[in-house]
Amino acid sequence: MAPAKPNPVSSTEVAQEPDEVVEAPDEVKQEDQEEIPDAEEAAEEEIPDISQMVNVWDFEVIAKKNVTKEAWAYLMSGADDEISFRENHAAFHRVILKPNVLVDVDHVDYSSTILGAKCSIPLYITSCALGRLYHEDGECCLARGAAMAGIPQLCPTLASCTMDEMHAARQEGQTQWWQLYVNKDRDLMKTVVQKAESLGFEALFITVDAPQLGRRERDMRNKAKQTANVQGKQKEKISTNQGTTRAISSFIDPSLNWNDMPFFKSITKMPIILKGIQCGEDAILAYEAGMDGMVVSNHGGRQLDFARSGIEMLVECMDALRSIGADLDKFTVLVDGGFRRGSDLFKALALGAKGAGIGRPSLVGMAAYGEQGVDKVVQIFKDEMEMHMRLMGTQTVKDMVPGMVITRNVFDHFTVSPADYLSQQVYSPLPLATKSNL
């Protein structure tokens, strides 16, 4: 299935349009029509074969050509000045590797188990809203890509596909989890949770970092018109003045607190994971509340600007859990935010995470090449992980330990770091108001 094509004229086409249109004779027009290829065909010819994608950043260049500017703005928006959005990946540069040598690494195995699910690599596709902005099959395409790659899929509340559609796209034996934004209507929320359980979703991820969704200026300027399936149940008219993000999330309950946790345990037998833990104190509270795990996350840098990166918060959270003797075999710690390299994943696993969620990488893979793109993104992580495991002297994921990473500089936010040329090439600075975008 081909990635979704933008309806409006693309920025590339606008750039090629002349300032003045001069009428040509009919015979010249006829010759031009015969000689000049169709614009869509020309655009398709510019898309390189998927085999030419050598790193995750490559997919962003292709994906941007395949989606509308509104969709791209929604995907690449971060909170306020987008400091946390950029910090998520930049922080990995301040975590240094400490390899062991003369280890037999003829055979390395990066497969693992997360929440009882066998994974070809400790990755999962994390929940991202409005998948049909990037591909006509949306989250169903992500499901197929996850199945091809052999990793779990975390299906979002704010999906553009229905829960039933995402479930139907699942392959036999494939693991899917359900992400929950807590609705003010607890009866409706209970119905959703129990439906997910009855369909076979294997864990419930409750988002806890979003009593209100963040202020994302790219999204506010562009306002993608795709809607979430959940909006069909909302009675009030939804305003898009504050962007797509705010429009699709007005039902979220800002009163959610620790006292509600026993209620969730009472309505489902699924393991409950708190998504959005950002400090050691809350990690301890999650463990003591009897949760089955947590995701260390700043919501992709889309909520609170100047929140710390996932990898930095992971260091603090793991130290806190170890300080109380937490059983880290039973309490599953996951992390997301800024993962683009196999080395990023290695660092997180060495610090104690059981796996990492990838959001934007899976979406740009899908936008560029459909489910094959999703699979290719994961394959790149696998190739890089295999190399890092050999060079670090680790045969399995269990051999990755905290002593293999040096984290003392991860907390220094304004230090000189090596220039990250790849991310700089795909990052577009936030625009100011101009006539063209007002």
C-alpha positions in Angstrom: 0.0 0.0 0.0 1.5 3.3 -1.0 2.1 6.1 1.5 -0.5 8.8 1.7 -0.1 11.6 -0.9 -0.7 15.2 0.1 -3.8 16.9 -1.3 -2.5 20.4 -1.5 0.3 21.5 -3.8 3.6 20.5 -2.2 6.3 22.9 -1.3 8.5 21.5 -4.0 5.9 22.2 -6.6 5.4 25.7 -5.4 9.1 26.4 -5.6 9.2 25.3 -9.3 6.2 27.5 -10.2 7.2 30.6 -12.3 6.3 34.1 -11.1 4.5 34.9 -14.4 2.5 32.7 -16.6 2.9 33.3 -20.3 0.5 31.7 -22.7 2.2 29.5 -25.3 0.8 28.6 -28.7 -1.4 25.5 -28.8 1.2 23.5 -30.8 3.9 24.2 -28.2 1.5 23.3 -25.4 0.9 20.0 -27.1 4.6 19.3 -27.4 5.2 20.1 -23.8 2.4 17.7 -22.7 4.1 15.0 -24.7 7.6 15.6 -23.4 7.2 16.7 -19.8 6.4 13.8 -17.4 3.6 14.0 -15.0 4.6 15.8 -11.8 3.5 12.9 -9.6 5.6 10.5 -11.7 8.6 12.8 -11.5 8.2 12.9 -7.7 8.0 9.2 -7.5 11.2 8.9 -9.6 13.0 11.0 -7.0 12.2 8.5 -4.2 15.2 6.2 -3.8 14.9 2.5 -3.4 14.5 1.5 0.2 17.8 -0.4 0.0 19.5 3.0 -0.1 18.3 3.9 3.4 21.3 3.4 5.6 20.2 5.2 8.8 17.0 6.3 10.5 17.5 9.9 9.6 17.4 9.0 5.9 13.7 8.2 6.2 12.8 11.7 7.4 13.9 13.2 4.1 11.7 10.8 2.1 8.8 11.0 4.5 8.6 14.8 4.3 8.1 14.6 0.5 5.2 12.1 0.9 3.0 14.0 3.4 1.3 17.4 3.7 3.1 20.2 5.4 0.3 20.1 8.0 1.0 16.5 8.8 4.7 17.1 8.9 4.2 20.0 11.3 2.1 17.8 13.6 4.7 15.0 13.6 7.7 17.2 14.2 6.2 19.6 16.6 7.5 19.9 20.2 6.5 22.0 23.1 7.2 25.7 23.1 10.8 26.3 21.9 11.3 22.6 21.3 14.3 22.4 23.6 13.2 19.0 25.1 12.3 17.7 21.6 15.9 18.3 20.5 17.4 17.3 23.9 15.9 13.8 23.7 18.4 12.7 21.1 21.2 15.1 22.0 21.4 13.7 25.5 22.6 10.4 24.1 25.8 12.2 23.0 26.7 12.7 26.7 26.5 9.0 27.5 29.8 7.4 26.7 30.5 3.7 26.1 33.1 1.6 27.9 33.7 -1.6 25.9 35.2 -4.9 27.0 37.5 -6.8 24.6 38.6 -10.3 24.0 35.1 -11.7 24.5 33.8 -14.4 22.3 31.2 -12.6 20.2 31.0 -14.9 17.3 27.3 -15.3 18.1 25.3 -12.4 19.6 21.6 -12.5 20.4 19.6 -9.2 20.8 16.2 -10.9 21.2 14.4 -10.4 24.4 11.1 -10.6 26.3 9.0 -7.5 27.3 6.0 -8.0 29.5 5.9 -11.7 28.5 6.1 -10.9 24.7 9.0 -12.3 22.7 10.7 -9.5 20.7 13.2 -9.9 17.9 14.9 -6.8 19.5 14.0 -4.8 22.6 12.0 -2.2 20.7 8.3 -1.6 20.4 6.3 0.9 18.3 5.0 3.4 20.8 1.6 5.1 20.7 1.4 8.1 18.3 -1.8 9.9 17.3 -3.4 10.2 13.9 -1.5 7.6 11.9 -3.5 8.3 8.7 -1.7 11.7 8.4 1.2 9.6 7.2 -0.3 6.7 5.4 -3.8 5.8 4.2 -3.9 2.7 6.5 -2.5 4.6 9.5 -2.1 2.4 12.6 -3.1 -0.7 10.7 0.0 -0.2 8.5 2.1 0.2 11.7 0.6 -3.1 12.9 1.7 -4.9 9.7 5.2 -3.3 10.0 5.5 -4.4 13.6 4.6 -7.9 12.7 7.2 -8.0 9.9 9.8 -6.7 12.4 8.8 -9.0 15.2 8.2 -6.3 17.8 5.1 -5.3 19.8 2.8 -2.4 18.9 1.4 0.1 21.5 -1.9 1.2 20.0 -3.0 4.8 20.8 -6.3 6.1 22.2 -6.0 9.0 19.7 -5.6 6.7 16.7 -7.2 7.5 13.3 -8.2 3.8 13.1 -10.6 2.2 15.4 -9.6 -0.3 18.1 -11.3 -3.1 16.1 -9.4 -2.1 12.9 -6.1 -2.2 14.7 -7.0 -5.5 16.3 -8.0 -6.9 12.9 -4.7 -5.9 11.4 -2.8 -8.0 13.9 -1.0 -11.1 12.7 -1.3 -14.4 14.5 0.8 -14.4 17.6 1.5 -10.7 17.3 1.6 -8.6 20.6 -0.4 -5.4 20.9 -0.8 -3.2 23.9 -3.3 -0.5 24.6 -2.4 3.1 25.5 -5.0 5.0 27.5 -5.7 8.6 28.0 -8.0 8.7 31.0 -11.5 10.0 30.2 -13.5 12.1 32.6 -16.3 9.7 32.0 -15.0 6.7 34.1 -17.8 4.4 32.9 -16.9 5.0 29.2 -13.2 4.6 30.1 -14.0 1.3 31.8 -15.8 0.1 28.7 -12.8 0.9 26.5 -10.3 -0.8 28.8 -12.4 -4.0 29.1 -13.0 -4.1 25.4 -9.3 -3.9 24.8 -8.8 -6.8 27.2 -11.5 -8.9 25.6 -9.9 -8.4 22.1 -6.6 -9.7 23.4 -4.5 -6.5 24.0 -1.9 -7.7 26.5 -1.1 -4.7 28.6 -2.6 -1.3 29.5 -0.3 1.7 29.3 -1.9 4.7 31.2 -0.5 8.0 30.1 0.2 10.1 33.2 2.1 13.1 31.9 -0.7 14.8 30.1 -3.3 16.5 32.3 -3.3 18.9 29.5 -1.6 18.5 26.1 1.4 20.8 25.5 1.5 24.0 23.4 3.0 23.0 20.1 3.5 26.0 17.8 4.1 24.2 14.6 0.8 22.4 15.0 -0.9 25.6 16.0 0.2 27.3 12.8 -0.8 24.5 10.5 -3.7 22.6 12.1 -3.8 19.2 10.4 -7.4 18.3 9.6 -7.2 14.5 10.4 -9.4 13.5 13.4 -9.0 10.8 16.0 -11.6 8.0 16.1 -12.3 8.8 19.7 -13.7 12.2 18.7 -16.8 10.5 17.3 -18.0 10.0 20.9 -17.5 13.7 21.9 -20.7 15.7 22.0 -19.3 19.2 22.1 -17.9 21.1 19.1 -14.1 20.8 18.9 -12.1 24.0 18.2 -8.8 23.8 16.3 -7.7 27.3 17.3 -4.9 25.8 19.5 -4.0 23.2 16.9 -4.8 19.6 16.2 -3.3 18.4 19.5 -5.6 20.4 21.7 -8.6 19.7 19.5 -8.4 15.9 19.8 -7.7 15.8 23.5 -10.4 17.8 25.3 -11.8 14.7 27.0 -8.7 14.0 29.0 -9.2 14.1 32.8 -6.8 16.5 34.5 -7.8 15.3 38.0 -6.1 11.9 37.5 -3.9 11.2 40.5 -2.3 8.4 42.5 -5.5 7.7 44.4 -7.0 6.5 41.1 -4.6 3.6 40.7 -6.5 1.0 42.7 -9.5 1.7 40.5 -7.6 0.7 37.4 -6.3 -2.5 39.0 -9.9 -3.3 39.8 -11.2 -3.1 36.3 -8.7 -5.2 34.4 -6.3 -8.1 34.7 -4.0 -6.7 32.1 -0.5 -5.6 33.4 -0.7 -1.8 34.1 2.2 0.4 33.0 2.4 4.1 33.8 3.6 6.0 30.8 5.3 9.3 31.4 7.3 8.9 34.7 9.9 11.6 34.8 11.7 11.4 38.2 13.0 9.0 40.8 10.4 9.9 43.4 7.5 9.0 41.0 9.3 5.8 39.9 9.2 4.7 43.6 5.5 5.7 43.9 4.7 3.7 40.8 6.4 0.6 42.2 4.8 1.0 45.7 1.4 1.5 44.1 1.6 -2.1 42.7 2.0 -1.1 39.1 3.6 -3.7 36.7 6.0 -1.2 35.2 6.5 2.3 33.8 7.7 4.1 30.8 10.3 6.8 31.4 9.3 9.5 29.0 8.8 13.2 28.4 6.1 12.5 25.7 8.5 13.0 22.8 9.4 16.5 23.9 5.8 17.6 23.2 4.5 18.4 26.7 6.7 20.4 29.1 9.5 22.2 27.4 12.8 22.0 29.4 11.7 18.6 30.8 14.7 16.3 30.8 15.4 13.7 28.2 14.3 10.1 28.5 17.8 8.7 28.8 18.7 11.2 31.6 15.6 10.5 33.6 16.2 6.8 33.2 19.5 7.1 35.1 17.7 8.8 38.0 14.8 6.4 38.0 16.9 3.3 37.9 19.1 4.6 40.8 15.9 5.3 42.8 14.4 1.9 42.2 17.6 0.1 43.1 17.9 2.2 46.3 14.7 0.6 47.6 15.5 -2.9 46.4 12.8 -3.0 43.8 12.4 -6.3 42.0 13.3 -5.2 38.5 12.5 -8.6 37.0 8.8 -8.1 38.0 8.6 -4.4 37.6 9.3 -3.6 33.9 11.0 -0.3 33.1 10.7 1.0 29.5 11.9 4.3 28.0 11.2 6.4 24.9 12.4 9.6 23.4 15.0 10.4 20.8 16.1 6.8 19.9 17.7 6.9 16.4 20.7 4.6 16.7 21.5 1.1 17.9 23.9 2.8 20.3 21.0 4.7 21.8 19.2 1.4 22.5 22.4 -0.2 23.9 22.8 2.6 26.4 19.2 2.4 27.6 19.4 -1.4 28.0 22.8 -1.2 29.8 21.2 1.3 32.3 18.5 -1.2 33.1 15.6 -0.6 30.7 13.9 -3.7 29.4 13.1 -2.0 26.1 12.6 1.3 24.2 9.7 2.7 22.3 10.1 4.3 18.9 7.5 6.8 17.7 8.7 9.2 15.0 11.1 6.6 13.5 8.3 4.2 12.9 6.0 6.9 11.4 8.6 8.3 9.0 9.4 4.7 7.9 5.7 4.2 7.2 5.3 7.6 5.5 8.3 6.8 3.3 7.7 3.2 2.3 4.7 1.8 4.1 5.0 -1.3 6.3 8.3 -2.2 4.5 9.6 1.1 5.7 8.7 0.3 9.3 10.4 -3.1 9.0 13.5 -1.4 7.5 13.8 1.1 10.3 13.8 -1.8 12.8 16.3 -3.7 10.7 18.7 -0.8 10.8 18.4 -0.8 14.6 19.2 -4.5 14.5 22.2 -4.1 12.3 23.6 -1.4 14.5 22.8 -3.3 17.6 24.6 -6.4 16.4 27.7 -4.3 15.7 27.6 -2.6 19.1 27.1 -5.8 20.9 30.3 -7.2 19.3 32.4 -4.1 19.8 31.2 -3.8 23.4 31.9 -7.4 24.2 28.3 -8.5 25.0 26.8 -11.8 23.8 23.2 -11.1 25.0 21.0 -8.3 26.3 21.6 -9.6 29.8 25.3 -8.9 29.4 24.7 -5.2 29.0 25.3 -3.6 32.4 25.5 -0.1 33.9 29.3 -0.3 34.2 29.5 -0.2 30.4 28.2 3.3 30.1 29.6 6.5 31.6 26.7 8.9 32.5 28.4 11.6 34.6 28.0 14.2 31.9 24.4 13.4 30.9 23.2 15.8 33.6 25.2 18.7 32.1 22.8 20.4 29.8 24.9 23.2 28.5 28.2 21.5 27.7 30.1 21.5 24.4 29.1 18.4 22.5 30.2 17.1 19.1 28.0 18.6 16.3 25.2 16.2 15.3 25.2 16.9 11.6 22.5 14.3 10.7 19.8 15.7 13.0 20.7 19.3 12.1 20.0 18.5 8.4 16.4 17.3 9.1 15.5 19.8 11.8 13.6 22.9 10.6 13.8 25.9 13.0 10.4 27.1 14.4 9.0 29.7 12.1 7.8 33.2 13.1 4.5 34.6 11.9 4.7 35.6 8.2 2.1 36.4 5.6 2.5 32.9 4.1 1.5 31.1 7.3 -1.1 33.4 8.7 
